[in-house]
Amino acid sequence: MHAFDVLGDPVRRRILELLAGGEMTSGAVCAVIQDEFGISQPAVSQHLKVLRESGFATVRPDGTRRLYSVNAGPLQDVDEWLGRFRRFWAPHLDALGTELARGKRRRRLDEERRRAEDEDQRSDQ
């Protein structure tokens, strides 16, 4: 299965988001996914199986539990493929970062000015 076929499903993307936070038991993954998507435990297990078989997730036994985690390899492949397209959005994100920094600096300077004015008013009294 192609990486984008795997990632094209919102349930599998959500499972990967959960696993990005750290290793989780299959039961914990099922509980969240069942709550958010309203699907059965066997359906969640099928999604975990697809992630496992496509290499996006790994599983290791821990006693009676099965612990799932993200396997970064396929995600790196996706990142490399997306690299060809970064030039379309990277400059825009850089510009956004610059504007956010300007706004933050402006707010900090305004706050410093207000504090200085307040101190001047208190000292005049």
C-alpha positions in Angstrom: 0.0 0.0 0.0 1.3 3.4 -0.9 2.2 5.8 1.9 -0.5 8.3 0.9 -3.1 5.6 0.7 -2.3 4.8 4.3 -2.2 8.5 5.4 -5.3 9.3 3.4 -7.6 7.7 6.0 -8.4 10.1 8.9 -8.6 7.3 11.4 -5.1 6.2 10.6 -3.8 9.7 10.7 -5.3 10.2 14.1 -3.8 7.0 15.4 -0.4 8.2 14.2 -1.0 11.5 16.0 -1.7 9.6 19.2 1.3 7.4 18.8 3.5 10.5 18.1 3.0 11.4 21.7 4.6 8.1 22.8 4.0 4.4 23.0 0.4 3.4 23.7 -1.3 0.1 24.3 -3.7 -1.1 21.7 -6.5 -0.8 24.3 -5.7 2.9 24.9 -5.6 3.6 21.1 -8.9 1.8 20.7 -10.6 3.7 23.5 -9.7 7.1 22.0 -10.5 6.1 18.4 -13.8 4.5 19.3 -14.8 7.7 21.3 -13.7 10.1 18.5 -14.9 8.1 15.4 -17.6 5.8 16.8 -16.1 2.7 15.2 -15.8 -0.8 16.7 -12.8 -2.3 18.3 -12.3 -4.7 15.4 -12.3 -1.8 13.0 -9.6 0.0 15.0 -7.6 -3.2 15.1 -7.8 -3.3 11.3 -6.4 0.2 11.1 -3.6 -0.7 13.5 -2.9 -3.7 11.3 -2.6 -1.5 8.2 -0.3 0.8 10.0 1.8 -2.1 11.2 2.0 -3.9 7.8 2.8 -0.6 5.9 5.6 0.1 8.3 4.2 3.3 9.9 3.8 1.7 13.3 5.6 -1.0 15.3 4.2 -3.2 18.0 6.0 -5.0 20.8 4.5 -7.3 23.4 4.7 -6.3 27.0 3.2 -9.2 29.0 -0.4 -9.5 27.9 -0.3 -6.0 26.4 0.7 -4.9 22.9 2.4 -1.5 22.8 2.3 0.5 19.6 4.7 3.3 18.5 5.4 5.3 15.4 8.1 4.1 13.0 9.7 7.2 11.5 11.1 5.5 8.4 8.0 5.8 6.1 7.3 9.3 7.4 10.8 10.3 6.4 10.0 9.0 2.9 6.9 11.1 2.8 8.9 14.1 4.0 11.5 13.6 1.2 8.7 13.4 -1.4 7.1 16.6 0.0 10.5 18.3 -0.1 10.0 18.9 -3.8 7.0 21.1 -3.0 8.3 23.0 0.1 9.4 25.9 -2.1 5.7 26.6 -2.6 5.0 27.2 1.0 8.3 27.7 2.8 8.7 31.4 1.9 5.2 32.1 3.1 5.8 30.4 6.4 9.1 32.3 6.7 7.2 35.6 6.1 4.6 34.6 8.6 7.3 33.9 11.2 8.8 37.3 10.5 5.4 39.0 11.0 4.7 37.1 14.2 8.1 38.2 15.6 7.5 41.8 14.6 4.1 41.7 16.4 5.6 40.1 19.5 8.4 42.7 19.6 5.9 45.6 19.1 3.7 44.3 22.0 6.8 44.0 24.2 7.9 47.5 23.4 4.4 48.9 23.9 4.2 47.1 27.3 7.6 48.5 28.3 6.5 52.0 27.3 3.3 51.7 29.3 5.2 50.5 32.4 7.6 53.5 32.0 4.7 55.9 31.7 3.0 54.4 34.8 6.2 54.7 36.8 6.6 58.3 35.7 3.0 59.1 36.7 3.5 57.5 40.1 6.8 59.4 40.7 5.0 62.7 39.8 2.4 62.2 42.5 
